[in-house]
Amino acid sequence: MAAKTTSTKKKTTSTKKTTAKRTSAPRNSSTGKFSAEERAAMKEYAQELKAQKNKEDGKKMLQAAIAKMKEPDRTMAKRVDALIMAAAPDLAQRTWYGMPAYARDDKVVCFFQDAQKFKSRYATFGFSDEASLDKGGMWPTSFALMKLTAAEEKQIAALVKKAVR
């Protein structure tokens, strides 16, 4: 019997290499360096880290951040600071991303963001995930502030007390 031979042809496939395309623009396409705002933010963050170790330094940074704000946010921030310290005097005053913030065990619980920070039409009072505000499957973590009346002040004090319990 004669052996039957079969011939198999190999398919050739193209193994053309492709390069990945950039999905975002570089920081500064002309020089590849950080912008002045980015450098300032990095310096500010380094100062915040140092201030965490000293309660007085944190308080000074918070007061300086409030002093830089424009009205009416500056007045609101001063009042929010007083409300928070009255409601939870054990919280440490500091800054967080350049905003006035209040921490427990070096972890931010709540913060005040002025409207100019992100060119918003209102200031924001918010809580981090360290705050004990959990209620059901969904709850608010930040509030828009256009002005502070006695009602808002009462609500902020109650929320801060709940957040730190």
N, C-alpha and C positions, 0 to 999 in steps of 0.2 A: 504494500500500500504506500502510496506516495504521501509524503507529509505536506500538509496544506499550510501554506504560509499566508499570513495576513499582514498587510501593511497598514500601519497606523500613521496618520499624518498629524504632526504637532501643529497646533494652532499658535500662531505668534500673536502676542498682544503687545500693544504699545505700553511701555512703562515710562511714559513722559512724566517728569517731575513737575509739580506745580508748587508755587510758593504761596504761603498764607498771606492773605490780604489784611492790611491793618484795618481794624474796626473802629478805632477812635483816633481823633486828631492828637498829635503830640502836644504837650503842655504849651510850648512856645515853638512853633514850627520853624522859626527862623534861626534860633540859637540852641534849642533843647534845654534851656535853663529855666529855673523857677521864676515866676512873676514876682513882683514886689509884694503883692497881696499874699501869695503862697509863702514867701519867706517870712513875712510878718506873722502869719498864722502859725508857722513852725516855731518861731521864737516865743510867741505867746503861749503855745502849748508846753514848751520846755519850762517856762516860768510857772505855769499851772502845776506841773509835776513837782517842781521844787516846793511850791507853796503848800502842797498837800501835807508835807511833813511838819509844817508850822502853822498852827491855827491863826496866829496874828497876821502872818503873811497872806494867808487866804482871805482874811477879812479885808486887808488893805487892797488886795487885787479886786475883790468884789466892789468895794467902795469906788475904786478908780474906774471900773467898768461902768458903774452907774453914773459917775460924774461925766463920762464921755457921751452919754446919751443925750438926745435932743428932747425937748419938751413936746408933748406931755408925758412921754415915756419915762423920763428921769423921775418925775414926781410919783408916777405909779410904781416904779421900781423901788423907790425909797419906802413907800407905804407897804408894798408887798414884803420887803425885807423886814420891816418892823412887825408885820403880821406873822410872818413865819417864825421869827425869833421868839415872839410871845407865845405862839402855839406849840413850838417844839424847840426849846432853848438848847437842847443837846445836839442839834444839827450843827455841823461846821459850815461856816460861810466860806465860799471859794468861788472860783470861776470855772466854767466848763465850756470849752470852745469859745472863750471870750465872753460868755454870758454869766450873769449872777446865778449861782447855784448853791444848793444846800445838801450836804452829804452826811451820811452815817457810815462809820467804819470805812472811810475813803471811797464810798460808793454814792454817787449822786442820787438823791431821792426826788428833788424837784428843782425847777429852774425858771427864770424869767427871760424871755427873749424880746428885745425891743423891736419895734416895727422896722426900723432902719436896717437892722442886721441883715435881713434878706429882702429889703425893699417891699415889705408887706404893708397892707393898709391897716393892720392892727398888731398890737403886742400880743404875746402868747405866754400863758402860764401853763407849764407842763410838768408831767411826772415821768420818771424813768421806770423801768421794770422792777426796780428795787422798792417802789412804793407798794404798800399793801392796800390797793384799791380794788382788787379783784371782786367782781360781782357777776356771777353767771358766766356766760360764754363771751360776753362783750361788755366793755365799759370804756368811758372816755379817759384819755390820757393827757389831753391838752385842751386849753380853753382860750378863746380869743378874748382879748381885753381892749375895749375901746375907752372905758372909763371905770373908775372905782367908786361905787356907791356903798352905803352901809350893807346892802344886801350881798354884793360881791365880796366885800371884806369878810362878812360872816361865813360865806360859802368857802372862801379860800382857807380861813382858819380851821373850819371843820374838816376839809379835805386833807390839810396838812396833818392834823391830829390823827386822822384815820390812816394816813399813809405811813406814819412812823410807829404805829402800835404794834 
